Amino acid sequence: MAFTSYWMFAAERHSIFEKRLRGEEPPWTDNLILQEFKFTNTFRVLDRVSQYLLKEIIYKPGLPTEREEIVFRILLFKLFNTIAAWEVLVKAFGTLTWEGFNEKAYAKALGDAWKGGKGKGVEIWSRAYVQNQNYRTDLKTKHERYVALLKYMMDDRVADRLQGPRTYEQAFNVLRNYPLHRKGFISMQHLVDLNYSTVLNYDEDDFIMPGEGAIRGIRKCFGLSKVSIPEAQSIIYHLVHEQELFFEKVGLKPVTLFGQRRLHAIDIQNCFCEVDKYSRVAHPELKLKKEEDGVEKIKQTFEITGPLPAPFFPPKWDIRI
């Protein structure tokens, strides 16, 4: 049942995106769960933060295009993973560059915005995923530790180190060697974003590191009590290769980006994470043990906003809208 819901979710969530992009009026779906709750896009690249990263940080005209500068900007943005944190820094320092980086000044600007007076500070951290900030615990605040970690990575020539690997997995392991990244999920997310840029150009289906949410989604879809990382990876790779067949088996048309790009491993992984949440309402009988599941309810409700802007994709994908 949940496995059927997986493909339904992927198709219906993308249909919502397409209808919004065309400027159609809500509701964009008859599915009451998708009407009420917020879920990420079927394609990771379409989510708001990913689109901002592409347009404003990686490919914005006029920004430095040196490899080291691109890596610096992506890691700075992704360590906080919020548009708000980036805009605080841009307002304070203008164009953000590794050459002009000042650790203490960046940390102070973020700290001042976060405090904000009377408890109304800027939300500089993302709710999307929790990042373990146990680096430089001598520093009092999380944002100070993140900024210090960025400096450490750049001083360690992470941009150059990422040029050595011959495979996507080897590049993943470069990131995984740094504090904060060692559990793997954060390394995978940051690697995907680096791979959007001109710095890296790996086949995205060569490797995936599923997060805990995706593991829970896989367990629910297949009725498994436990799933190892290699087993989860194997399942994701299989679904990537056979996705058209699975869509057709449940009577759905395979989803694509404008008929030109099918689901990749990161999208399949993300959909498992979203179906874990979706199943809490659609399939409550599949609820995992509380200590394993972490949360029992979907936290964020869907709020209708205005029309969607035209999406931007890495030029190397060569997607024509």
Secondary structure, 3 states (H helix, E strand, C coil): CHHHHHHHHHHHHHHHHHHHHCCCCCCCCCCHHHHHECCCCCCHHHCHHHHHHHHHHHCCCCCCCCHHHHHHHHHHHHHHCCHHHHHHHHHHHCCCCCCCCCHHHHHHHHHHHHHCCCCCCCCCCCCCCCCCCCCCCCCCCHHHHHHHHHHHHHHCCHHHHCCCCCCHHHHHHHHHCCCCCCCCHHHHHHHHHHHHCCCCCCCHHHCCCCCHHHHHHHHHHHCCCCCCHHHHHHHHHHHHHHHHHHHHHCCCCCCCCCCCCCCCHHHHHHHHHHHHHHHHHHCHHHCCCHHHHCCCCCCCECCCCCCCCCCCCCHHHCCCC
